[in-house]
Amino acid sequence: MKFRALLLLMVTAAFGAAPFITPPFTGYDPALFPVQIARPSIQPAGYAFSIWGVIYLWLFVHAITSLWKHSETAAWDRPRLPLIAAIGLGSIWLSIAPVAPIWATVVIWIMAATALMAFLRADTETDRWLLSAPIAILSGWLSAAAAVSTGVVIAGYGWLSDTATAALMIAITLALATWIQRQKPRMPIYGLTVVWALIGITVANAGLNPTVAILAGIGIALMALTLRGTRLG
């Protein structure tokens, strides 16, 4: 158990360092696609990505606490392996994304899947703000980010129109997020993070693509209904 706790801290440190040693990433370069879309409708407004600062910090606190106080605690060990996989892949994702959007999309889906596995394994009854909450916010953001990445690729290759792609990805995100949130009613941080992403999509499309803005707004309402039955206390 202690080795896994140490490995988690190491990959989390690498994950946090990655933005400082790779070029800034602000979205896939439209020139990489046959159909060049300056601003894909599925992509949230730029401010929404500031959540990464919270994610990095919370995961780092989680990893330190995991090694320092809970290296031999079974409840803390259960989510470690899939979380190590998700964060480890995250540490190399920024080097893939600027040059290979398809591979980056494959990787981010694996990140999302392993993060969700960790979240489903996490105990929400004990140490929830340090154990399950950091995994919840990572999982919530990756649930949305994987759909965004997929949507940009689908529209960029002309497989669907920009608006149709955004509508499809919003629906997929909602289907996944509502199911996951119902499995973890004691940890609404997951669903609130998805709502944050949907608000970003609404803001980005307000006045530019009303159809997508309305669909994202409906998504926020549906997630709010799902969150109504959740609780932290």
C-alpha positions as CSV (number, residue, x, y, z in Angstrom):
1,M,0.0,0.0,0.0
2,K,2.7,2.5,0.9
3,F,4.4,2.0,-2.5
4,R,1.2,2.9,-4.2
5,A,0.7,5.9,-2.0
6,L,4.3,7.1,-2.9
7,L,3.7,6.4,-6.6
8,L,0.5,8.4,-6.5
9,L,2.4,11.4,-5.0
10,M,5.0,11.1,-7.7
11,V,2.6,11.0,-10.7
12,T,0.6,13.8,-9.1
13,A,3.7,16.0,-8.9
14,A,4.5,15.2,-12.6
15,F,0.9,16.0,-13.5
16,G,1.1,19.4,-11.8
17,A,4.5,20.1,-13.4
18,A,3.4,19.3,-16.9
19,P,1.8,22.7,-17.7
20,F,5.2,24.4,-16.8
21,I,7.3,22.2,-19.2
22,T,5.0,22.0,-22.2
23,P,3.8,24.7,-24.5
24,P,0.5,26.4,-23.3
25,F,-2.5,24.5,-24.6
26,T,-5.6,26.5,-25.5
27,G,-7.4,24.0,-27.7
28,Y,-6.7,21.9,-30.8
29,D,-5.2,23.9,-33.7
30,P,-8.0,24.1,-36.4
31,A,-5.2,23.7,-39.0
32,L,-4.9,20.0,-37.9
33,F,-8.3,19.2,-39.3
34,P,-9.8,19.0,-42.8
35,V,-12.7,21.2,-41.7
36,Q,-11.3,24.2,-39.9
37,I,-13.6,25.6,-37.3
38,A,-12.2,28.6,-35.5
39,R,-14.3,28.0,-32.4
40,P,-16.0,24.6,-32.0
41,S,-19.4,25.1,-30.3
42,I,-18.8,22.2,-27.8
43,Q,-15.7,24.0,-26.4
44,P,-16.4,25.9,-23.1
45,A,-15.5,29.5,-22.6
46,G,-11.8,30.0,-21.8
47,Y,-12.5,31.0,-18.1
48,A,-13.9,27.5,-17.4
49,F,-10.5,25.9,-17.8
50,S,-9.3,27.8,-14.7
51,I,-10.8,24.9,-12.7
52,W,-7.6,23.0,-13.4
53,G,-5.9,25.1,-10.8
54,V,-8.3,23.8,-8.2
55,I,-8.0,20.2,-9.5
56,Y,-4.2,20.3,-9.4
57,L,-4.1,21.7,-5.8
58,W,-6.8,19.3,-4.5
59,L,-5.1,16.3,-6.0
60,F,-1.8,17.3,-4.5
61,V,-3.3,17.7,-1.1
62,H,-5.0,14.3,-1.5
63,A,-1.7,12.6,-2.5
64,I,0.3,14.1,0.3
65,T,-2.4,13.1,2.9
66,S,-2.6,9.7,1.3
67,L,1.1,9.1,1.9
68,W,1.5,10.9,5.1
69,K,-1.5,9.7,7.1
70,H,-3.2,6.9,5.1
71,S,-0.6,4.9,3.3
72,E,-1.9,1.7,5.0
73,T,-5.6,2.6,5.1
74,A,-7.7,0.3,3.0
75,A,-10.3,2.9,2.1
76,W,-7.6,5.2,0.7
77,D,-5.9,2.4,-1.1
78,R,-9.0,1.2,-3.1
79,P,-9.0,4.1,-5.6
80,R,-5.2,4.4,-5.9
81,L,-4.4,2.2,-8.9
82,P,-7.0,3.7,-11.3
83,L,-6.2,7.2,-10.0
84,I,-2.5,6.6,-10.6
85,A,-3.3,5.6,-14.2
86,A,-5.6,8.6,-14.8
87,I,-3.1,11.1,-13.4
88,G,-0.1,9.4,-15.0
89,L,-1.7,9.7,-18.4
90,G,-2.6,13.3,-17.6
91,S,1.0,14.1,-17.1
92,I,1.8,13.2,-20.8
93,W,-1.5,14.4,-22.3
94,L,-0.3,18.0,-22.8
95,S,2.6,16.8,-25.0
96,I,0.2,14.8,-27.2
97,A,-2.7,17.2,-27.7
98,P,-1.0,19.9,-29.7
99,V,0.1,17.5,-32.5
100,A,-2.2,14.5,-32.4
101,P,-5.9,15.3,-31.6
102,I,-7.2,11.8,-32.3
103,W,-4.6,10.1,-30.0
104,A,-5.2,12.8,-27.4
105,T,-8.9,12.0,-27.6
106,V,-8.2,8.3,-27.0
107,V,-5.9,9.1,-24.1
108,I,-8.4,11.5,-22.4
109,W,-11.1,8.9,-22.6
110,I,-8.8,6.4,-20.9
111,M,-8.1,9.1,-18.3
112,A,-11.8,9.7,-17.8
113,A,-12.5,5.9,-17.5
114,T,-9.8,5.3,-14.9
115,A,-10.7,8.5,-13.0
116,L,-14.3,7.4,-12.9
117,M,-13.2,3.9,-11.7
118,A,-11.3,5.5,-8.9
119,F,-14.3,7.7,-8.0
120,L,-16.7,4.8,-7.9
121,R,-14.2,3.0,-5.6
122,A,-13.7,6.0,-3.3
123,D,-15.4,6.0,0.1
124,T,-17.7,9.0,0.4
125,E,-18.5,8.4,4.0
126,T,-15.0,9.0,5.5
127,D,-12.6,11.9,4.9
128,R,-14.7,12.9,2.0
129,W,-13.2,16.4,1.4
130,L,-9.7,14.8,1.2
131,L,-10.4,11.3,-0.2
132,S,-13.4,11.4,-2.6
133,A,-13.9,15.1,-3.3
134,P,-10.5,15.5,-5.2
135,I,-11.3,12.4,-7.3
136,A,-14.8,13.7,-7.9
137,I,-13.7,17.0,-9.3
138,L,-11.1,15.3,-11.6
139,S,-13.7,12.8,-12.8
140,G,-16.3,15.4,-13.4
141,W,-14.1,17.6,-15.5
142,L,-12.7,14.7,-17.5
143,S,-16.2,13.4,-18.1
144,A,-16.9,16.7,-19.9
145,A,-13.4,17.2,-21.3
146,A,-13.4,13.8,-23.0
147,A,-16.7,14.7,-24.7
148,V,-15.4,18.1,-25.8
149,S,-12.3,16.5,-27.3
150,T,-14.4,14.0,-29.2
151,G,-16.7,16.7,-30.4
152,V,-13.9,18.8,-31.7
153,V,-12.5,15.8,-33.6
154,I,-15.9,14.8,-35.1
155,A,-16.7,18.3,-36.3
156,G,-13.1,18.9,-37.4
157,Y,-13.2,15.8,-39.7
158,G,-16.7,16.8,-41.0
159,W,-18.4,13.6,-39.7
160,L,-21.2,15.8,-38.3
161,S,-21.9,19.5,-38.4
162,D,-20.5,21.6,-35.6
163,T,-23.9,22.1,-34.0
164,A,-25.0,18.5,-34.3
165,T,-21.7,17.4,-32.8
166,A,-22.1,19.7,-29.8
167,A,-25.7,18.4,-29.3
168,L,-24.5,14.8,-29.4
169,M,-21.7,15.4,-27.0
170,I,-23.9,17.3,-24.5
171,A,-26.3,14.4,-24.6
172,I,-23.5,11.8,-24.0
173,T,-22.0,13.9,-21.2
174,L,-25.4,14.1,-19.5
175,A,-26.1,10.4,-19.9
176,L,-22.8,9.5,-18.3
177,A,-22.8,12.2,-15.6
178,T,-26.3,11.5,-14.3
179,W,-25.6,7.8,-14.1
180,I,-22.3,8.3,-12.2
181,Q,-23.8,10.9,-9.9
182,R,-26.6,8.5,-8.9
183,Q,-24.0,6.0,-7.9
184,K,-22.4,8.5,-5.5
185,P,-25.2,10.6,-4.0
186,R,-23.0,11.7,-1.1
187,M,-20.5,13.5,-3.4
188,P,-22.2,16.2,-5.5
189,I,-18.8,17.7,-6.4
190,Y,-18.8,15.4,-9.4
191,G,-22.1,16.7,-10.8
192,L,-21.3,20.3,-9.9
193,T,-18.1,20.1,-11.9
194,V,-20.1,18.9,-14.9
195,V,-22.4,21.8,-14.4
196,W,-19.4,24.1,-14.4
197,A,-18.4,22.8,-17.8
198,L,-22.0,23.1,-19.2
199,I,-22.1,26.7,-18.0
200,G,-18.9,27.3,-19.9
201,I,-20.5,25.9,-23.0
202,T,-23.6,28.1,-22.5
203,V,-21.5,31.2,-22.1
204,A,-19.3,30.4,-25.1
205,N,-22.3,30.0,-27.4
206,A,-24.6,32.8,-26.0
207,G,-25.3,35.1,-29.0
208,L,-23.2,32.9,-31.3
209,N,-25.0,29.5,-31.4
210,P,-28.2,29.8,-29.5
211,T,-29.1,26.2,-30.2
212,V,-26.1,24.9,-28.4
213,A,-26.5,27.4,-25.6
214,I,-30.1,26.3,-25.0
215,L,-29.1,22.6,-25.1
216,A,-26.3,23.2,-22.6
217,G,-28.8,25.2,-20.4
218,I,-31.2,22.3,-20.5
219,G,-28.3,20.0,-19.5
220,I,-27.6,22.3,-16.5
221,A,-31.2,22.0,-15.4
222,L,-31.2,18.2,-15.8
223,M,-28.0,17.9,-13.7
224,A,-29.5,20.2,-11.1
225,L,-32.4,17.8,-10.8
226,T,-30.0,14.9,-10.4
227,L,-28.1,16.9,-7.8
228,R,-31.2,17.7,-5.8
229,G,-31.1,14.3,-4.2
230,T,-27.4,14.5,-3.3
231,R,-25.8,15.6,-0.1
232,L,-22.5,16.1,1.6
233,G,-23.5,16.2,5.2
